[in-house]
Amino acid sequence: MKYIRIPLGAVQTNCYFLINDEKECLIVDPGGEAQKVFQTIEKHKVKPLAILLTHAHFDHIGAVDEVRERYNLPVHLHRLEKEWPTNPELNGSRFFPLGEITAKPATDLIQGEGMKTIGGFTFQILETPGHTPGSVSFYFAEERWVVSGDALFARSIGRTDLPGGNEPQLLKSIHDKLLTLPEDTLVLSGHGEETTVEEEMDGNPFLNGF
């Protein structure tokens, strides 16, 4: 299994293409620039199976409708953010000078934590709220990957000043759900470069002493 990371949209949100040996693909957080998503799929000759959303902020949903309609894909989002894609105030786009951004409702609502299988992929859903109430991370144990959305970044953490943000809750999520993963787990963040659990335990200034 491999992944491809492509920053998309005005704030360069990382979109991940998770690809297995059968050339099936999960698309995580297609935040904008749908044509780049299409080009990546065509270049690597993969079959998209689903869109996974770590959360429903505008910069993570900007290309959802175009991508799902082109490939007839289900969209998975936590139930606590069911109303967010259609509401510019909840998804944050109303507060930025980029115009209001919306998407159609998700087709599959994540009810809680647990194992999930889509096609040839099996992974664990971890609830990691704090950046938003319904933020989730996707953990692939065999590969030692966790797609953390905007919970944890290289040397930083997600912002909590938008609707539904809660810094103590975010720190607890990171401590209880992400830093408890094996230290060599690769953290695939919503913005910026990859990191590891070990690197963030040792050097993330926002987690120092937590």
HELIX and SHEET records of a PDB file:
HELIX    1   1 ALA A   34  HIS A   44  1                                  11    
HELIX    2   2 PHE A   58  ILE A   61  1                                   4    
HELIX    3   3 VAL A   64  TYR A   71  1                                   8    
HELIX    4   4 ARG A   79  GLU A   81  5                                   3    
HELIX    5   5 SER A   93  PHE A   95  5                                   3    
HELIX    6   6 GLU A  167  SER A  173  1                                   7    
HELIX    7   7 ILE A  174  LEU A  178  3                                   5    
HELIX    8   8 VAL A  197  GLY A  203  1                                   7    
SHEET    1   A 6 LYS A   2  LEU A   8  0                                        
SHEET    2   A 6 THR A  13  ILE A  19 -1                                        
SHEET    3   A 6 GLU A  24  VAL A  28 -1                                        
SHEET    4   A 6 LYS A  47  LEU A  52  1                                        
SHEET    5   A 6 VAL A  75  HIS A  78  1                                        
SHEET    6   A 6 ASP A 108  ILE A 110  1                                        
SHEET    1   B 6 GLY A 114  ILE A 118  0                                        
SHEET    2   B 6 PHE A 121  GLU A 127 -1                                        
SHEET    3   B 6 VAL A 136  PHE A 140 -1                                        
SHEET    4   B 6 TRP A 145  GLY A 149 -1                                        
SHEET    5   B 6 LEU A 186  SER A 189  1                                        
SHEET    6   B 6 THR A 195  THR A 196 -1                                        
SHEET    1   C 2 LEU A 152  PHE A 153  0                                        
SHEET    2   C 2 SER A 156  ILE A 157 -1                                        
END                                                                             
